[in-house]
Amino acid sequence: MGNWCCRRRRVAPSAGSSIGILLLGLGGSGKTSLAHALLKVRPTAAPKPTTGCQVFPLRIQEHHVEITEIGGREDVRPLWKHYFLDALGLIFVVDGSKWQRLPEARDVLIQLMQHELLQAKPLLVLVNKQDRPDAVDHLDVIDFFNLSDLANAFKTPTLVIGVSALQELKSLSQGLNWLVNTVTENYVVLTKRNQILREIVSQQQPNRRKGRSLFRTLSARVRRKVRLLILCLGD
């Protein structure tokens, strides 16, 4: 769904470079457990809630991948934006067993997809805790979050799958492989856009402190350049 692909010349990351991926979600959604599952680590005790951030290095398809998990409590979420610029992809974890929190998770994910530093970056949504009998599945989340329309509106390559950190991990591995493949296929566009945005952010800090939107501080020429890079993912 929403699987936009850039059809321009594709160049993979150079040797020694890493692919930065953010791992986000509400507190208690199971982010740390999923990261441990990817690392094939079996903790002796239940993971403690993440209050800051932690980095999980992985080797996927000969690519060095760094997954940065940041705590999902409401008072920690303002820190997320400081990591957006360096990320090339995003994993968002939804606790499928807590249907009462689905509206909150939906609102948070929409804010992420709308953010000017995350638009068009590949998105993997993991509907976790599918081992629970009361868990909603990934199709329910797609419908309730209206993800098909959102993925198309923001030109965001998106995949939604159901997973469980405690059971069979094939779906989790397949989802991460899709995310890494999508990033590498669009690596030139994603890294170029990050470079432009990084220059813009460094030049526009005074305006940001005044509360102005990033894109409102740009010249028309630069705004067109950034939007063209976003549209490249949808061509």
C-alpha positions in Angstrom: 0.0 0.0 0.0 1.3 3.4 -0.8 4.4 1.8 -2.2 5.9 4.7 -4.2 9.2 4.0 -5.9 11.7 6.4 -7.4 12.5 5.3 -11.0 15.6 7.4 -11.3 19.1 6.1 -11.2 19.5 4.0 -8.0 22.8 4.0 -6.1 23.3 1.9 -3.0 25.0 3.2 0.1 28.8 3.2 -0.2 30.9 0.8 1.8 31.2 1.9 5.4 28.1 4.1 5.4 25.2 3.3 7.6 21.5 3.4 7.2 19.8 5.3 10.1 16.3 4.1 11.0 14.1 5.5 13.8 12.1 3.1 16.0 9.2 5.0 17.5 5.8 4.3 19.0 3.8 4.9 22.2 5.2 3.8 25.5 4.7 0.1 26.1 4.1 -0.8 22.5 7.0 -3.3 22.5 9.7 -1.4 20.7 12.6 -2.7 22.8 11.4 -6.3 22.7 11.1 -6.1 18.9 14.7 -4.7 18.6 15.9 -7.5 20.9 14.1 -10.0 18.6 15.9 -8.6 15.6 19.2 -8.9 17.4 18.3 -12.5 18.4 18.8 -11.4 22.1 16.7 -13.1 24.7 16.6 -10.9 27.8 16.4 -12.6 31.2 13.9 -10.0 32.4 11.2 -7.9 30.8 12.7 -4.7 29.3 12.3 -1.5 31.3 10.6 1.4 29.7 12.9 3.5 27.5 13.2 7.0 28.8 16.0 8.2 26.5 17.3 6.5 23.4 19.3 3.4 22.5 20.9 2.3 19.3 20.8 -1.2 17.9 23.4 -2.0 15.2 22.4 -4.6 12.6 23.8 -6.1 9.5 21.1 -6.5 6.9 21.8 -7.6 3.3 25.4 -6.4 3.6 24.2 -3.0 4.8 25.2 -1.6 8.2 21.9 -0.5 9.8 21.5 1.5 13.0 18.1 1.4 14.6 17.6 4.2 17.1 14.8 3.6 19.6 13.5 6.5 21.5 11.1 6.3 24.5 7.4 6.7 23.7 6.1 8.3 26.8 4.2 11.6 26.2 6.9 13.6 28.1 9.7 12.0 26.0 8.1 12.5 22.5 9.2 16.1 22.1 12.8 14.7 21.8 11.8 12.7 18.7 12.1 15.7 16.3 15.8 16.0 17.1 16.5 12.7 15.4 14.3 13.2 12.3 16.8 14.8 10.1 19.4 12.0 10.1 16.9 9.2 9.6 16.4 7.6 6.2 13.5 5.4 7.3 11.0 5.0 10.1 9.5 2.1 12.1 6.4 2.9 14.0 5.1 0.2 16.5 1.5 -0.1 17.4 0.3 -2.2 20.4 -2.3 -4.3 18.7 -3.6 -5.6 22.1 -4.5 -2.1 23.4 -7.4 -1.0 21.2 -8.1 1.8 23.6 -4.9 3.5 22.6 -5.3 3.2 18.9 -6.7 6.7 18.5 -3.7 8.1 20.3 -1.3 6.0 18.2 -3.1 7.1 15.0 -2.8 10.8 15.9 0.9 10.5 16.7 1.6 8.6 13.5 -0.2 11.2 11.4 1.9 14.0 13.0 5.0 12.1 12.1 4.0 11.5 8.5 3.1 15.2 8.2 6.4 16.5 9.6 8.5 18.3 7.1 11.6 16.4 8.1 10.0 13.0 7.7 7.8 13.4 4.6 8.4 10.8 1.9 10.7 8.7 4.0 9.9 5.0 3.9 7.6 3.8 6.8 7.2 0.4 8.3 4.2 0.1 10.7 4.5 -3.0 13.0 1.2 -4.0 14.7 2.8 -5.8 17.6 1.6 -8.4 20.1 -0.3 -10.5 17.6 0.2 -13.4 20.0 -2.5 -11.9 22.2 -6.0 -13.2 21.5 -7.6 -9.8 21.7 -5.1 -8.1 19.3 -6.3 -6.2 16.3 -4.6 -7.2 13.0 -2.8 -5.1 10.5 -5.8 -4.7 8.2 -7.8 -3.2 11.1 -5.0 -0.6 11.7 -4.8 0.2 8.0 -8.5 1.0 7.9 -8.7 2.8 11.3 -5.6 4.9 10.6 -6.7 5.6 7.0 -3.1 4.7 6.0 -3.7 4.1 2.3 -4.8 7.7 1.8 -2.1 9.1 4.1 0.7 7.2 2.3 -0.5 8.5 -1.0 -1.0 12.0 0.2 2.5 12.3 1.6 4.2 10.2 -1.1 5.4 7.8 1.7 6.3 4.2 0.8 4.5 2.3 3.5 4.2 -1.3 4.6 2.0 -2.4 7.5 2.4 -5.9 9.0 1.4 -7.8 12.1 4.2 -9.1 14.3 4.9 -10.6 17.7 8.2 -10.2 19.5 7.6 -13.4 21.4 6.7 -15.7 18.6 7.6 -16.4 14.9 9.8 -13.6 13.6 9.6 -14.2 9.9 7.2 -11.3 9.3 9.4 -9.0 11.3 12.5 -9.9 9.3 10.5 -9.5 6.0 9.3 -6.1 7.0 12.8 -4.9 8.0 14.2 -6.2 4.7 11.5 -4.3 2.8 12.4 -1.1 4.7 16.1 -1.5 4.0 15.5 -2.3 0.3 13.2 0.7 -0.1 15.8 3.0 1.5 18.6 1.7 -0.7 16.5 1.9 -3.9 15.9 5.6 -3.1 19.2 6.3 -1.3 20.3 9.2 -3.6 17.1 11.1 -3.3 16.7 10.5 0.5 20.3 11.5 1.3 20.2 14.5 -1.0 17.0 15.8 0.5 18.5 15.3 4.0 21.5 17.3 3.0 19.4 20.2 1.7 17.2 20.2 4.8 20.3 20.1 7.0 21.7 23.2 5.4 18.3 24.9 5.6 17.9 24.1 9.3 21.3 25.4 10.1 20.7 28.6 8.3 17.2 29.2 9.7 17.6 28.6 13.4 16.7 32.2 14.3 13.4 31.9 12.4 12.7 28.5 14.0 13.1 30.0 17.4 10.4 32.5 16.5 8.1 29.6 15.8 7.9 29.9 12.1 7.5 26.8 10.0 10.6 25.6 8.3 9.2 25.8 4.8 7.8 29.3 5.4 11.4 30.6 5.9 12.6 29.3 2.6 12.9 31.1 -0.7 10.5 30.0 -3.5 13.4 28.4 -5.4 14.5 26.3 -2.4 11.0 25.2 -1.6 10.6 24.0 -5.2 13.8 22.1 -4.9 12.8 20.3 -1.8 9.3 19.4 -3.1 10.8 18.0 -6.3 12.9 15.7 -4.3 9.8 14.5 -2.4 7.9 14.0 -5.7 10.8 12.0 -7.1 9.8 9.2 -4.7 6.4 9.2 -6.4 7.4 9.2 -10.0 
